[in-house]
Amino acid sequence: MRTIRLSLKSRRALLGLAFISPWLLGFIFLFVTPLLQSIRFSFSNLSVAPGGYVLDFVGLKNFKDAILVDATFNRILLDSVGAMLLNVPMILFFSLFTATLLNQKFKGRTMARAIFFLPVILASSAVAAAESAGLINMMGDVSAVDSSVDGGASFNVVSIVRMLSDVGLPMAYVDYIVEAIMRIYEIVSSSGVQILIFLAALQSVPGSMYEVAKIEGATAYESFWKITFPMVSPLILTNVIYTIIDSFAGSPVTEAIYQTAFKTQNFGLSSAMSWLYTIVIGLVLVVVGWVLSRRVHYN
């Protein structure tokens, strides 16, 4: 019996297809139909009728209403894009810095990695559903926390601004750093997956490269920018795309779309908002991916 031998490229292609097959099957059987229906809804006026619904084709009216008539959609969308542009560099810098520290050898390293990934578990939908059902209490005694905060020392932002200004940093950088400090909880809670990805990238860097650099007299600073950063740059692109999508997933735009659909019962306008939102996200991802892919160093 003749055996069929596949090339390495073909085996890798089959392995990749098997890896994405759960998502692909779920998309085909669960998401394609609602996706096509949302396109129909966005170009129609949906009215509930006995036994179902009736669609009246209105063309681009829903899109025009979302952009020109709705009083809040444009503002919320622009605010979400601005918040994303502000958050992504903060999250990436913190994730890479933390992953570099967690990649070092020290006692309790496994526990430290688990602590940094803990916010991802606590922010999961399962935990949120359990908390809303009253099965768990993630906040503890809120009144006790409030009283301790009121009686304790407040966070002195003015002293930090003065210190950074004395160093000679421009005010734009000072404002950005202070904004990052004020939002440190949000940054930490959004960095768990990115830290794991960067940590996997750091562990894949051959140790012999650092040994050769050390023999040649390279400092730790030079080793980071000449070895570490280029080697993990492909996953910087991955983390940027993931962070952008993750920031949009829980944005106020999603809540506005939900309110439009299920509170005001305007499903056509809600679908149009969803597709405008999707187009904006797609454009941001294309631009960011194109810019970063030109600077990525592939091994």
C-alpha positions in Angstrom: 0.0 0.0 0.0 1.4 3.3 -1.0 1.9 5.8 1.8 1.3 9.5 1.3 4.1 11.7 2.7 3.3 15.3 3.3 5.8 18.1 3.1 6.6 20.1 6.2 4.7 23.1 4.9 1.6 20.9 4.3 1.8 19.4 7.7 2.0 22.9 9.3 -1.0 24.0 7.2 -3.1 21.0 8.4 -2.0 21.7 12.0 -3.0 25.3 11.7 -6.4 24.3 10.2 -7.0 21.8 13.0 -6.1 24.5 15.5 -8.6 27.0 14.2 -11.3 24.4 13.4 -13.3 24.9 16.7 -13.6 28.6 16.0 -14.3 28.1 12.3 -17.1 25.6 13.0 -18.6 27.8 15.6 -18.4 30.8 13.3 -20.1 28.9 10.4 -22.9 27.3 12.4 -23.5 29.9 15.1 -22.5 33.4 13.8 -22.9 33.5 10.0 -26.7 33.6 10.2 -27.0 36.4 12.8 -24.3 38.3 10.9 -26.3 38.2 7.7 -29.5 39.1 9.6 -27.8 42.1 11.2 -26.9 43.4 7.7 -30.5 43.1 6.6 -31.7 44.8 9.8 -29.3 47.7 9.3 -30.9 48.6 5.9 -34.5 48.0 7.2 -37.0 49.3 9.6 -37.9 46.3 11.9 -41.4 46.2 13.4 -42.6 43.4 15.6 -45.7 41.5 14.2 -47.7 38.6 15.5 -45.6 35.5 15.0 -42.4 37.3 14.1 -41.3 40.6 12.6 -41.6 42.6 9.4 -38.8 44.4 7.6 -39.3 47.5 5.5 -36.3 48.4 3.4 -35.1 52.0 4.1 -31.7 52.0 2.5 -29.0 54.1 4.3 -31.5 55.9 6.6 -30.4 54.0 9.7 -26.7 54.9 9.0 -27.6 58.5 8.5 -29.6 58.6 11.7 -26.7 57.0 13.6 -24.2 59.6 12.3 -26.4 62.8 11.9 -29.5 62.4 14.1 -28.5 60.4 17.2 -27.3 62.9 19.9 -24.7 60.6 21.6 -23.4 58.0 19.2 -20.7 60.1 17.5 -19.4 61.4 20.8 -19.3 58.0 22.5 -17.6 56.5 19.4 -14.9 59.2 19.3 -14.4 59.0 23.1 -13.9 55.2 22.8 -11.4 55.6 20.0 -9.5 58.3 22.0 -9.5 56.1 25.1 -8.2 53.2 23.1 -5.3 55.3 21.7 -4.5 56.3 25.3 -4.8 52.9 26.9 -3.0 50.7 24.4 0.5 52.1 24.8 0.1 52.1 28.6 -1.0 48.5 28.7 1.7 47.3 26.3 4.5 49.1 28.2 3.3 47.8 31.5 2.9 44.2 30.1 6.3 44.1 28.6 7.9 45.6 31.7 6.1 43.1 34.0 6.8 40.1 31.7 10.5 41.0 31.7 10.5 41.1 35.5 8.6 37.8 35.8 11.0 36.2 33.4 13.8 36.6 35.9 14.7 33.9 38.4 13.5 34.6 41.9 11.6 32.8 44.7 7.9 32.9 44.4 8.0 33.5 40.6 5.0 31.2 39.9 2.9 32.9 42.6 3.8 36.3 41.2 2.7 35.2 37.7 -0.6 33.9 39.0 -1.2 37.2 40.9 -0.8 39.2 37.7 -3.1 36.9 35.8 -5.7 36.9 38.6 -7.6 40.1 37.3 -8.3 38.2 34.0 -10.1 35.5 35.9 -11.9 37.9 38.2 -13.1 39.9 35.2 -14.5 36.9 33.4 -18.2 36.6 32.6 -18.6 33.6 34.8 -17.4 35.5 37.9 -19.5 38.5 36.9 -22.6 36.3 36.6 -21.9 34.6 39.9 -21.5 38.0 41.6 -24.7 39.4 40.0 -26.6 36.3 41.2 -25.4 36.9 44.8 -23.3 33.8 44.9 -20.1 35.7 45.7 -19.1 39.1 46.8 -16.1 40.5 45.1 -16.2 44.0 46.8 -16.3 42.9 50.4 -17.4 45.5 53.0 -17.7 48.6 50.8 -18.6 50.9 53.7 -15.4 49.8 55.5 -13.3 50.5 52.5 -14.9 54.0 52.0 -14.3 54.9 55.7 -10.6 53.8 55.5 -10.1 55.8 52.3 -11.7 58.9 53.8 -9.5 58.6 56.9 -6.3 57.8 55.1 -3.8 59.9 53.1 -5.0 61.1 49.7 -3.0 60.5 46.5 -0.9 63.7 46.0 -0.9 64.2 42.2 0.5 67.7 42.5 3.8 66.5 44.0 4.2 63.9 41.2 3.6 66.6 38.5 6.1 68.9 40.2 8.7 66.1 40.5 8.4 65.2 36.8 8.4 68.8 35.7 11.6 69.4 37.7 13.3 66.5 35.8 12.7 68.5 32.6 10.0 66.4 30.9 7.6 68.2 28.6 4.1 68.7 30.1 2.6 66.4 27.5 4.7 63.5 28.8 4.0 64.5 32.4 0.2 64.5 31.8 0.4 61.1 30.1 2.4 59.6 33.0 0.1 61.0 35.6 -2.9 59.7 33.6 -1.3 56.2 33.6 -0.7 56.4 37.4 -4.3 57.4 38.0 -5.5 54.5 36.0 -3.1 51.9 37.3 -5.9 49.5 38.4 -7.5 49.6 34.9 -4.1 49.0 33.3 -3.2 46.0 35.6 -6.6 44.4 35.2 -6.3 44.6 31.3 -2.7 43.3 31.1 -3.0 39.7 32.2 -3.2 38.0 28.7 -0.6 40.4 27.3 1.8 39.6 30.1 1.4 35.8 29.4 2.1 36.4 25.6 5.1 38.5 26.3 6.4 36.0 28.8 6.1 33.2 26.3 8.0 35.3 23.8 10.8 36.1 26.3 11.2 32.4 27.2 11.6 31.5 23.5 14.7 33.8 23.2 17.8 31.6 23.2 20.0 32.2 26.3 23.1 31.8 24.1 22.4 35.2 22.5 22.6 36.9 25.9 25.7 35.0 26.8 27.4 36.1 23.6 26.3 39.7 24.2 27.7 39.6 27.7 31.0 38.3 26.5 31.1 41.1 24.0 30.6 43.6 26.8 27.0 44.6 26.1 25.1 46.2 28.9 21.7 45.0 30.1 20.2 48.1 28.4 21.9 47.3 25.1 20.9 43.6 25.4 17.3 44.6 25.8 17.1 46.8 22.8 19.3 44.7 20.5 18.1 41.2 21.5 15.0 41.2 23.6 12.9 43.8 21.9 13.5 42.6 18.3 12.9 39.0 19.2 9.5 39.8 20.9 8.4 42.4 18.3 6.1 39.9 16.4 4.1 39.4 19.5 4.0 43.1 20.1 1.9 43.3 17.0 -0.2 40.4 18.3 -0.7 42.2 21.7 -1.6 45.5 20.0 -4.3 43.9 18.0 -5.6 41.9 21.0 -5.6 45.0 23.2 -7.5 47.1 20.6 -10.2 44.5 20.2 -10.4 44.0 24.0 -10.7 47.7 24.7 -13.6 48.0 22.2 -15.4 44.9 23.5 -16.4 46.5 26.8 -16.6 50.1 25.6 -19.6 52.5 26.2 -20.5 52.1 22.5 -21.5 48.5 23.1 -23.8 49.6 25.9 -25.3 52.3 23.7 -26.0 49.7 20.9 -27.6 47.5 23.5 -29.8 50.3 24.9 -30.9 51.3 21.4 -31.9 47.7 20.5 -33.6 46.5 23.7 -34.7 49.7 25.4 -36.0 51.7 22.5 -36.8 48.7 20.3 -35.0 50.3 17.3 -33.3 47.2 16.0 -32.5 48.7 12.6 -30.6 51.7 14.1 -28.9 49.4 16.5 -27.6 47.2 13.7 -26.4 50.2 11.8 -24.5 51.4 14.9 -23.0 48.0 15.2 -21.7 48.0 11.6 -20.4 51.5 11.9 -18.6 50.4 15.1 -17.2 47.3 13.3 -16.0 49.4 10.3 -14.2 51.8 12.7 -12.5 49.0 14.5 -11.5 47.4 11.2 -10.0 50.6 9.9 -8.0 51.1 13.2 -6.8 47.5 13.0 -5.7 47.8 9.4 -3.8 51.0 9.9 -2.1 49.8 13.1 -1.3 46.4 11.6 0.1 48.0 8.5 2.3 50.5 10.4 3.6 47.9 12.9 4.1 45.1 10.5 6.7 47.3 8.6 8.7 47.5 11.8 8.4 43.9 13.0 11.5 41.7 13.1 10.5 38.1 12.2 12.9 35.4 13.3 
